[in-house]
Amino acid sequence: MDYQQVYEQWLASDELTSEDKRRLQSLGEDEKKEMFFCPLQFGTAGMRGVLDLGTNRMNVFTVKRATQGLAQYIKTLGKEAMDRGVVISYDTRRFSSEFSIKVAKVLAKNGINAYLFDTVHPVPMCSFAIRHLNAIAGVMITASHNPKIYNGYKVYGEDGAQMSPESTDKVVEFIDKTPYFGICEENADITADNVKGLDNVLVAPHITVIGKSVDNAYFDTISKLSLSPAAVEKFGKNVKIVYTPIHGSGYIPVTTILSRMGITVNVVKEQALPDTEFSTVRVPNPEEADTLSLGVKLANEIGSDVVIGTDPDADRMGIAIRDDNGKFVLLNGNQIGVLLADYIFRRKTEENTMPQNGALVKTIVTTELARKVATSYGVTTFDVLTGFKFIGEKIKEWEENGKYTYLFGFEESYGSLVGTHARDKDAVVASMIFAEMICYYDSIGKRVYDVLQDIYKQFGYFVEKAKSITFGGLDGMQKMADIMTEIRSTSFSEIAGTKVLAQSDFVTRKKTYADGKTEDITLPKTNAFKIHLDNGDWICVRPSGTEPKLKFYVATSKPTQDAATALADSYLAYMENLVK
């Protein structure tokens, strides 16, 4: 069926309002094709897309269809799985609450118990609740840090990690067989307003609203992750920490846990309340310096040395700190992760609580500096594919076999997890530990910036950079596929004056050395390609799993920051030229 036929089916549906039909009738041909030429892709990270009508968009019909597919999969697992139910949460984006209610109603109509949060709740609390309630799955309505025109649908397995590729494939099979219209849902008067504040209340057959009891269990659990309570008690009331939730779901949980610990937090008032338009920022992404500008402004006004920001679903944390010149600098995800890892390992070593089999987990595009730091504390580092679910898999593996003790996991894209209470990125805990870290270093007369420089002086200056190139339009995905094919077929010998040692193709799962020797890659198959340089530097390219973007990563280390930065820029420029 071509896009025109699909479009006509939608236009003829009696489930569309007259306003919806006027919207469809107003479409130009190119816009119509882009909205209807294919279904919105559902992968291991769920689905994410622009809010609008059409099969290739996020709307109530694509949400209900995905949920019906999920329901069919859960039914194959049996009555016990259906009774264990699905946790449903959402962030502050457009239609997030409406979508979450639709998810609950569709699941309920299928005889599957649904546990719907009473208000906005972030990713880590959804992941925690799945484990806490022994649910079979979870759904989080969010588009993370994407612009306001996006929303998304994340699916979690029973361990609280994003659903495995194997389970996802089965869900997709059911989704593909499900029509967009005619999906039944439980007849219940449920709105975001009339469930707010409820806790463990059955509001309709198979739909239970959850709230404060799960929240308190989460806060009680993460409070136990504190590593420096004495320092917090002594310095927590005097530190001046600025925090912004960027209009997202982090506001209540982050301020609650910091208050519980006794740490003073100064919230950016303009960005405290939910705002579907994210009206104070260009994009709600704490990786961007301008997104934290209001936080920096407040920090300068009150004399604070640190600004903490969390994205709309509170799985990513951004940090700005003062340098030696008193100017605020934005830390990248690698720097944040290394600082957190060093602090955790330092405190466990000082308190004699470091296990002999301690482990750090990072992704293949995350800094090698983390490995050097971990090794210095006797901690083993493990690399996994990009995607936090693979870090979650390691936690599960070690819980079952006891070979290693998980201490910390992070990825370069500003996500980390301290503890094993959740199995996805947790910016609430990251904010808590970072704030505590400030108190600890205050207690020994140091600043976080000083600690970072000390790490560089000990191990060398590591510089990592990334560049994303967007390929929009109907042929965007094909362009990215063609570029990946071309890169894979190229035998690189030298890049920016540095010899190539080997090339790793994660599709064929083969690492090929310059002399022709090969070795198997033990990691699972994924669409990524990594170039290993003979000085220890590396370059990686992969398509985004959530957006029409091709991502380039480069990493280098040198005795000085300027030398490392210059070489990283050369690598990045070389790779960018490949796609021009």
Secondary structure, 3 states (H helix, E strand, C coil): CCHHHHHHHHHHCCCCCHHHHHHHHCCCHHHHHHHHCCCCCCECCEEEEEECCCCCCECHHHHHHHHHHHHHHHHHCCHHHHHHCEEEEECCCCCHHHHHHHHHHHHHHCCCCEEEECCCCCHHHHHHHHHHCCCCEEEEECCCCCCCCEEEEEEECCCCCECCHHHHHHHHHHHHCCCCCCCCCCCCCCCHHHHCCCCCEEEECCEEEECHHHHHHHHHHHHCCCCCHHHHHHHCCCCCEEEECCCCCCHHHHHHHHHHHCCCEEECHHHCCCCCCCCCCCCCCCCCHHHHHHHHHHHHHHCCCEEEEECCCCCEEEEEEECCCCCEEECCHHHHHHHHHHHHHHHHHHCCCCCCCEEEEEECCCCCHHHHHHHHCCCEEEEECCCHHHHHHHHHHHHHHCCCEEEEEEECCCEEECCCCCCCCCHHHHHHHHHHHHHHHHHCCCCHHHHHHHHHHHHCEEEEEEEEEECCCCCHHHHHHHHHHHHHCCCCCEECCEEEEEEEECCCCEEEECCCCEEECCCCCCCCEEEEECCCCEEEEEECCCCCEEEEEEEEEECCHHHHHHHHHHHHHHHHHHCC
